[in-house]
Amino acid sequence: MISLKQSLSESVQIMLDTISFNAPEGITTGYPELDNLTRGMRKGSLTVLASPPSLGKTAFALNIVGNLMGRKPEMPILYCSGLSHTELSFRLLTILSGVVCGYDRDHHGDEISRLTGCVAEQKNYPLFFEECGTSFEKITEFCSEKNIGFLIFDPARLDNLADLKRLAQELDIPVLALVSLKRSESTAEIMEAADTVIHLVRDRHETKNGQDAPVCLVVARNRFGLCGTCRLNFIPQTMQFENDHDREDNENKQEGTR
């Protein structure tokens, strides 16, 4: 039982932490506006990233992985996916290098240099891939063996969110679950199971011509911080998400060189 006094005290502290820009306590995504809201993904917690299919959830999760790969000390990550490890590697290389990778593409000159440099720099990072169909028992064993510090589950089903929450608590690590929602599906199960719920909102039609598209990340539930909306830009060709201020800085640099 929690009293009103305790609840108000915790709420005020969350607001003070956010306003004073104290460092988030959990794993950060590399997107400051989002991290200031969520206060990071904490050990033992389940964060759900939800949207209709094909709006960029996997790309955003891989952008988070790419941001984590640039930090020290290195943190072992397990990415459980319905996609092959090769497809995930292609996508991650595209995000990290800015060069579009795939089975049917030819690369020349600077692109090859950027790709080989990226591979040489990141090939030893402790990132592991596993199929989503693997039992939770085997995932638990592997995470304990490799000292995994962050688990991504893509895609997750509504009926296994409670199991993923228990897995996060048992392993004492943050778990990020990606959920595709149909229009007819309710978010009640997500709200009940998850500690933090983030909705990715994007107009799919805005990227038909390959143009960059605005993206909203709506924090709809948050046990550890605040709810609210942050805005990013999505570059469909390279599957990169960038902060609004990064985009403005790049545009200002381009203007300055003209």
C-alpha positions in Angstrom: 0.0 0.0 0.0 1.4 3.4 -1.0 0.2 6.6 0.6 -0.5 9.8 -1.3 2.4 11.4 0.5 4.8 8.7 -0.9 3.3 8.9 -4.4 3.6 12.7 -4.6 7.1 12.6 -3.3 8.2 10.1 -6.0 6.3 12.1 -8.7 8.0 15.4 -7.7 11.4 13.6 -7.6 10.9 12.3 -11.2 10.1 15.8 -12.4 13.1 17.3 -10.6 15.4 14.7 -12.1 14.1 15.4 -15.6 14.2 19.2 -15.2 17.7 19.1 -13.8 18.9 16.8 -16.5 20.3 14.2 -14.1 21.7 11.2 -16.0 19.0 8.5 -16.6 19.4 5.5 -14.4 18.9 2.9 -17.1 20.2 2.0 -20.5 19.8 5.0 -22.8 18.8 4.9 -26.4 21.1 7.7 -27.7 18.1 10.0 -28.3 18.2 12.5 -25.5 14.7 13.8 -25.7 13.3 10.3 -25.4 15.8 9.4 -22.6 14.9 12.4 -20.6 11.3 11.2 -20.6 11.8 7.5 -19.9 14.9 8.0 -17.7 16.4 5.0 -19.4 15.5 1.3 -19.6 16.1 -0.1 -16.1 17.2 -3.6 -15.0 14.3 -5.9 -14.6 12.0 -3.7 -16.6 10.0 -4.4 -19.8 9.8 -1.6 -22.4 7.4 -2.1 -25.3 7.8 -0.3 -28.7 4.5 -0.6 -30.5 3.2 0.5 -33.9 1.3 -0.9 -36.9 3.4 -3.2 -39.1 6.2 -1.8 -41.3 6.7 1.6 -39.7 10.3 1.1 -38.6 10.3 -0.6 -35.2 13.1 -3.0 -36.2 15.1 -0.1 -37.7 14.7 1.9 -34.6 15.8 -1.0 -32.4 18.9 -1.4 -34.5 19.6 2.3 -34.3 19.6 1.9 -30.5 22.0 -1.0 -30.8 24.2 1.1 -33.1 24.2 3.9 -30.5 25.1 1.4 -27.7 28.0 0.0 -29.8 29.8 3.3 -29.6 30.0 3.3 -25.8 32.5 2.0 -23.3 32.5 -0.4 -21.5 30.9 -2.7 -24.0 27.6 -4.3 -23.0 26.7 -7.7 -24.4 23.4 -7.6 -26.3 21.1 -10.4 -27.4 18.7 -9.6 -30.3 16.0 -12.3 -30.7 14.3 -11.9 -34.1 12.1 -13.5 -36.7 14.6 -12.2 -39.3 17.8 -14.0 -40.2 21.1 -12.9 -38.6 22.3 -12.0 -42.1 19.4 -9.7 -42.8 19.9 -8.0 -39.4 23.6 -7.6 -40.1 22.9 -6.0 -43.4 20.5 -3.5 -41.8 22.9 -2.8 -38.9 25.8 -2.2 -41.4 23.6 0.2 -43.4 22.7 2.2 -40.3 26.3 2.3 -39.0 28.0 3.1 -42.3 25.3 5.1 -44.1 25.8 2.7 -47.1 22.9 0.7 -48.3 23.7 -3.0 -47.9 22.0 -6.1 -49.4 22.4 -9.2 -51.5 21.8 -7.4 -54.8 23.9 -4.3 -54.5 27.3 -3.4 -56.0 29.6 -1.1 -54.0 32.5 0.9 -55.2 35.2 3.3 -53.9 34.3 5.2 -50.8 31.3 2.9 -50.0 33.6 -0.1 -49.8 36.0 1.8 -47.6 33.2 2.9 -45.3 31.8 -0.7 -45.1 35.1 -2.4 -44.5 36.0 0.2 -41.9 32.7 -0.3 -40.1 33.2 -4.1 -40.1 36.8 -3.8 -38.8 35.7 -1.5 -36.0 32.6 -3.4 -34.8 33.1 -7.1 -35.7 34.2 -8.0 -32.2 31.3 -6.3 -30.4 29.5 -8.8 -28.1 26.2 -8.7 -30.1 24.4 -12.0 -30.5 21.4 -13.0 -32.7 18.9 -15.7 -31.9 15.5 -16.8 -33.3 12.4 -15.7 -31.5 11.1 -19.3 -31.5 13.9 -20.3 -29.0 12.5 -21.3 -25.6 12.8 -18.8 -22.8 14.8 -21.5 -20.9 17.5 -21.5 -23.5 17.5 -17.7 -23.8 17.9 -17.5 -20.0 20.8 -19.9 -20.0 22.5 -18.1 -22.9 22.0 -14.7 -21.2 23.6 -16.0 -18.0 26.5 -17.6 -19.8 27.3 -14.5 -21.9 26.5 -12.0 -19.2 23.9 -10.3 -21.5 23.1 -6.8 -20.3 20.2 -5.9 -22.8 17.7 -8.1 -24.6 15.6 -7.2 -27.6 12.7 -9.3 -28.7 11.4 -8.7 -32.2 8.6 -9.3 -32.8 6.8 -10.0 -29.5 3.2 -11.2 -29.3 0.7 -9.8 -26.9 0.3 -13.2 -25.3 4.0 -13.5 -24.3 4.6 -10.0 -22.8 4.0 -11.3 -19.3 6.6 -14.0 -19.9 9.1 -11.4 -21.2 8.5 -9.3 -18.1 9.3 -12.3 -15.9 12.4 -12.9 -18.0 13.5 -9.3 -17.4 13.1 -9.7 -13.7 14.7 -13.1 -13.5 17.8 -12.0 -15.5 17.7 -8.5 -13.9 18.3 -6.8 -17.3 16.2 -4.5 -19.4 14.1 -6.1 -22.1 12.8 -4.2 -25.2 9.9 -5.9 -26.9 8.7 -4.8 -30.4 5.0 -5.3 -30.9 3.1 -4.9 -34.2 -0.5 -3.8 -33.6 -3.4 -4.2 -35.9 -6.1 -1.5 -35.8 -8.6 -3.9 -34.1 -6.2 -4.8 -31.3 -6.4 -3.2 -27.9 -3.4 -1.8 -26.1 -4.8 -2.9 -22.7 -2.6 -6.0 -22.5 0.5 -4.0 -23.3 -0.3 -1.3 -20.7 -0.8 -4.0 -18.1 2.3 -6.0 -18.8 4.9 -3.3 -19.6 6.7 -0.8 -17.4 7.2 1.6 -20.3 5.1 1.8 -23.5 6.3 3.8 -26.5 4.2 4.2 -29.7 6.1 4.8 -32.9 4.0 7.1 -35.1 4.8 7.8 -38.7 2.9 8.5 -41.9 4.1 5.8 -44.3 3.1 7.8 -47.4 5.7 10.5 -46.6 8.5 8.1 -47.4 7.2 6.9 -50.8 9.6 9.1 -52.7 12.5 8.3 -50.5 12.3 11.6 -48.6 13.1 11.9 -44.9 10.0 11.6 -42.7 9.1 13.0 -39.3 8.5 10.4 -36.6 6.8 10.8 -33.2 7.7 8.6 -30.3 4.8 8.8 -27.8 5.6 7.6 -24.3 2.1 6.5 -23.3 3.0 4.6 -20.1 6.1 5.1 -17.9 6.6 3.8 -14.4 10.0 5.5 -14.0 9.6 8.9 -15.6 7.2 11.1 -17.6 4.8 10.5 -20.5 5.1 12.7 -23.5 6.1 13.0 -27.1 9.5 13.4 -28.8 10.2 13.9 -32.4 12.8 12.4 -34.7 13.5 12.2 -38.4 13.6 8.9 -40.3 15.9 8.5 -43.3 14.3 5.5 -45.2 17.2 4.7 -47.5 19.7 4.1 -44.7 17.1 3.3 -42.0 18.7 5.9 -39.7 16.8 7.9 -37.1 18.2 11.2 -36.2 17.4 13.9 -33.6 15.7 17.1 -34.8 18.6 19.1 -33.6 21.1 16.9 -35.5 19.1 17.6 -38.7 19.1 21.3 -38.0 22.9 21.3 -37.4 23.5 19.4 -40.7 21.3 21.8 -42.6 23.1 24.8 -41.0 26.5 23.3 -42.0 25.3 22.9 -45.5 24.1 26.5 -45.7 27.4 27.6 -44.3 29.4 25.9 -47.1 27.4 27.5 -49.9 
